[in-house]
Amino acid sequence: QVEEELKAACSQQAGQLREMGHRERLLCSDLQRAGEQLESFKTRVMQVCSPSAAGSTGKSVTEQQVIEKVRQIFDENQQSQEREKSLQKELSSRLAKEQKVSADIEVFKNSLQKLQ
């Protein structure tokens, strides 16, 4: 009876080991696929950001290159936003001056009409 129980336990453990081996192979396959997808994503990002920097040479793109390019685009975007704010302020200032000049012209016209 003990022998049968040991055989059953061994059989069960063998099944568990086979299942673990199967899961390990699936995980390795998933990991490899994820790595390929990451490399493809990095290359596509670089192609969009800088077509001459990726794809044309056939070299794989490093994560650092992608990070630097994204950082560069981020910095350029911030500079553009700051420039836009500056131009908005300048435009508002000019509009205010224009309104003041228009109001002064109206006062001047009214004064001129009264003098006539």
NORCORWO-V627840 format. One record per helix or strand. SS is the DSSP state (H for helix, E for strand). FROM is the first residue (numbers start at 1). TO is the last residue. Records with the same first field share a line. If there is no record, write none. Layout:
SS=FROM-TO  FROM-TO
This chain:
H=2-49  63-115
